[in-house]
Amino acid sequence: MNSDCPPKKFKRATGLGLLALAVSQLCFVGWLPDGTDRSFRSRIPRQMRPELKKRALHQKQTLNKDRAIVAKQKFLTSQMIACKSADAVLKVIHGGDLPMAELSEINYVTCIHMIAKLHKTANSTSLTSQRPFQEILEQSCACLRRPDVQARSVANWLWAIATTRDSIPELKSLLTPAIQAISRQKVQRMNQQEVFNTLWAEATLYTYCPGLRSDLDIKRVSDLVVSHVMDIEEDLNIQNLAYGLWSVARMPPSISSLREKLLPFLLSCCQRLLENEDRVELDARFFKAAIARLVWSLSLLDCKDQAILDRALYIFLKETSDRGLLPHIDMVCAYAKLGITKEDLLKTTAELPWKLSTLRNWDICAMTFAYQELDPHQQYAGFQAKLRAEVERRHLSQQQVIQSQYGYEEWN
């Protein structure tokens, strides 16, 4: 045996040592200096940790699933908005791919909002007896009780309750949680439309659902709304000004924030807006109705601000299309309530191409009342004669004619 040749045991030990050294270099190439807080496992190269790949794959699958659910939620919302009847809204929910628990807050509030908007197209009993409707109500209540419920959703739920009133009494179960959800933080997050919808809903329920007055927490909600409205930097549009003035007129005079703060503020906004008609930015289909609603609200407040009334009438009469006949009834009746005669309004209204047989009973009575008050000398005797003939044909009484001055809802 050659004495220079190392023994086999030595060769084996040397080989094992070199192998161990190679493995240590491979595994701990990312070794950090002492004192770092990385764990031993975190020093292993990422390609040697298959569980991380599994976790990343799971997260990606979850994200893709969430995106698919959100896409389906948005699609359901668009389908409900396109519906033409309340029953169709529920069919969208019932026939959708998502179970009720996976619908979003926007889905729930859109469903209730559209049902309220289309409630005259449905039979209330058959609508509310359907299981999807009951489940939507339960989920809506749950959403309203969550601290993270959106301010927009609260305003829309309140609008739906006020719009349906007694037509769908089941919606009243949402009133208490909706009122409780109104906080200073929520109101401050509402835009102009939402905050005025909230005020309008309070005034509507106070006026037409007296049994609910104790649930409305009127003073607290009114104070929050008034504080926010007066901080809104953008100009108030004519429609919201009308809603605001109507709400002030309908709410109890004892709410000082409404009469002493909000009313002067709204009147000042009206004057500024009407002075520059280019700022009256509304769709032409609703323009005349908004002006008429504004003047009607002033008549409820017995407000005879000549500058506002004259400017409103001037802008109103500039729109000469025949599309907006009905707003003339509100306008002429409002001026009659205020005892202010405007010859141009009486003349324009009398010369419109009315089809009296197609009007509601209140419309006929309101115009008859207005011309009785504002045209005692029978300058428009021909038009008055037509109105009187229609009153007699429908067997309406003089008492009904007089009562029409208080408004369509009250007249009925």
Secondary structure, 3 states (H helix, E strand, C coil): CCCCCCCHHHHHHHHHHHHHHHHHHHHCCCCCCCCCCCCCHHHCCHHHCHHHHHHHHHHHHHHHHHHHHHHHHHHHHHHHHCCCCHHHHHHHHHCCCCCHHHCCHHHHHHHHHHHHHCHHHCCHHHHHCCHHHHHHHHHHHHHHCCCCCCHHHHHHHHHHHHHHCCCCHHHHHHHHHHHHHCCHHHHHCCCHHHHHHHHHHHHHHHHHCHHHHHHCCHHHHHHHHHHHHCCCCCCCCHHHHHHHHHHHHHCCCCCHHHHHHHHHHHHHHHHHHHHCHHHCCCCHHHHHHHHHHHHHHHHHCCCCCHHHHHHHHHHHHHCCCCCCCHHHHHHHHHHHHHCCCCHHHHHHHHHCCCCHHHCCHHHHHHHHHHHHHHCCCCCCHHHHHHHHHHHHHCCCCHHHHHHHHHCHHHHC
